[in-house]
Amino acid sequence: MALILNLDLFQSTLILTMGMVVIVLIGIAIFNRLVKSSSEGSEMYIGGESEDVLSLKIPSSEALYWGLVRRVLGNTYRILRDIVHSGILNEWYVYMTLSFVVLLILAVTYVAMVR
């Protein structure tokens, strides 16, 4: 004998969603019991080099980048740092929003011209 349920759409969706959540939780529990953790991620990865490379005095990529910016674009950097930068987060938000709007307008114009 079959069980017939008279449910509306919301109740049936709720029951099916709860059933799927239970199935996913059971699957996660089974997966966590079967999968063994490895110690491979605990070793330090140095790009294929030995650990001796860490003792060398090599500047970081960030230091190289800012050194290049200050040397090549020194005047522009000083203007941005001293005149434009006020330290107020809302001003940064406005500058970023305006720059994204300009980029969006340029992109839309380019797409419209290509078609």
N, C-alpha and C positions, 0 to 999 in steps of 0.2 A: 504494500500500500504506500503510495507516494504522499509526501507531505506538501501541501499547497499553502503558500504564504501569500496573503494579500497585502503587499507593501506598496507604498507610493515610491516615486523616483528617488526622493531624498533618503528614505530609510534603506532602500536597496543599495544605493551608492555608499552610504555609511557602513553598512554591513560588509560589502565587498572591499572597501578600503581598509577596514579593520582586519579583515581576513588577509589581505595582502601584506599589511604591516606585520602580522603574526608570522606569516611565511618568511618574510625578509629577516626578521629577528632570529628565527630558527636557523635560517641559512647562514647568517653571520656567526651564530654560536657554533654551528658545525664547522664552518670555515676556520674559525679561530682555533678550534681543537685540532684540526687536521694539519694546518700550516705550522711548520717549525720555524722559529726565528733563527736568523743567521747572524754571525758576528762580522760579516763582511762590511757592513756599514759603519762599524766602530773604528775601523782602521782609517788613518788619515790618507786622503788622496791628494797627491802633489803633482798631478799631471804626468805621471809616469816617471818622475824623478826620484832620486833617493832622498832620504831625510837630511843629507848633508847640504842640500840646496837651501834649507831654511837658515843656515848659519851665514850665508852670503849677505852682504849689504846691498840689497836691490831695492830701489824705491818702489812704492806701490803704484799701481796704475792711476789711482786718484791723484797722487802727488805729481806724476808726470803730466796728467791732463791739466791740472791747475797751474803748473809751472809753464806749460805751453800757452795757456790762455793769458796768463799775466805777462808773459814776454811778448807774444805776438799781438795780442789785443789789449795791451796795457792801458791805453787811454780809454777804450770802450769799457773795460773792466772797472776802472776808477770812476767813470761817469755812472755806471750802473750801481756801483757800491755806495758812492758818496751822495749822489744827487737823487737818483730814483729810489733807492732802497730806504724805506723809513722804518722797517721792522714791524709794521702793522699788517696783520694777517688779512684783513679785509681788502687792503689795497692790492695785495698779491692776488687775491681771488678775483678782483675786478680786472687786473692786467691779464690773468690767465683766461678769464671768460672772454674778454675782448679779443685776445689773440686767437682763441678757438673759433670765435664768430667770424673773424676775418678769414681764417683758413677754410671754414665752411662755405663762406660766400665765394671764395676763389675756386673751391672744388665744384660747387654747383654751377658756377659760370663756365668752368672748363668743360664739364659734362654737357652743359647746354650747347656750347659751341661745337663740340665734337659731333653731336647728333645732327 
